[in-house]
Amino acid sequence: MIKTIKISGAHCLGPVELKKAIADVPIGGFLEVITNDPCAKEDIPTWCRFTKNELVEFNELEGGWMRFLIKRTR
């Protein structure tokens, strides 16, 4: 299962949004985050380490957008 969320704006994607989104993903499933939030490049990998979820993939897309694929491990 893959759940996708798309968040635009430079409001610094917070851990609360990520926690809410990943709660709907079963363990072993994936959360895809598409964002143009410049803080996300540092914040999402840090959040993954802190929560023990796995950042599987990161891609920079056109127009300042980024894609993160996170595997829920717990």
C-alpha positions, 0 to 999 in steps of 0.5 A: 500500500502507498498513501500519497500526500502533497503539501505545498508552501514554505511552512516547514512540513511538521512532524504532526502532519507526518505522524497523522499521515503515516498512521493510516499506513499499515506497517510495511506500507509506504507513505509518499510525500510530495512537497515544495517545502524547502525545510523538508530536505532536512526535516523528513530524513530527521523525522524518519531517523527519530521515528525509526521509519525508513526513508527508502527514496528521495527525488528532486522534481521539477519546479522545486518539488521533492518526493520522499518515499517512507516505509513504515516500520513500526 
